[in-house]
């Protein structure tokens, strides 16, 4: 429930951070309806603000976020595009739009790109750290619109696209490489599948770890997931619900795969249940440690 609350909390923050950009467009465009818009924006924001206030008062909603450094603030182009060189190029091209004839939509798109990061930066220093990279991904369309408008205006579409590809290709190759992954679920799942025997069981130190392994094992034989009580869909949560481990759950299984991700907070309980097993071997992958246990005398 805590993760679901945090996700809803983040969505409220993101939604409110886009609102000033829309307001800037309404008030600078010279069109009628400014005050009705302001009234609607205030009334519509009240539920979101209440959710933020309630959620922020509960436990660890934002406690894990650190105050951003100057270097992190200056990395906004990399955050939005995924690459530093590509980001600065697209930001430079986007801001060339300011030298053009300013259409009515420019204020909206420019505000969409800049006001949310500015709002979260100010909130981070004045209220509570909120600078999280994924909170800015939704500004990508604004950057793409501004950059495209500049390239079209200056008749540089083809050279611009070529530069985007040249600057972005190394970045995409790095992102697809194994060392870029926090957890190498693909390799871990392949190893388990290649060495699986009939009757094997599988336990996790963290329930959310199975989401990655399940994906890569979806078309392959799998060990028995003996701790799974409810899937995320069945539980109405983002993570599965597990039953407490007990030696009785291991009956009928001569081998058990144990997958550890991050801090191992379940080691004592798991090893107590595995008292009748011996450790055969341990295999390490980025972000994951897999230990195979075999029943003694089996």
Secondary structure, DSSP 8 states (H G I E B T S, - for coil): -HHHHHHHHHHHHHHHHHHHHHHHHHHHS--S-HHHHHHHHHHHHHHHHHHHHHHHTSTTTTTT-----HHHHTTHHHHHHS-HHHHHHHHHHHHGGGGS---TTHHHHHHHHHHHHHHHHHHHHHT-----GGGGGGGHHHHHHHHHHHHHHTT-HHHHHHHHHHHHHHHHHHHHSGGG-SS-HHHHHHHHHHT--TT-EEEESSTTHHHHHHHHTTTS---EETTEEE-HHHHTSSS-EE----GGGGTT-SEEEEEEESS-TTHHHHHHHTTTEEEEEEEEETTEEEEEEEETT-
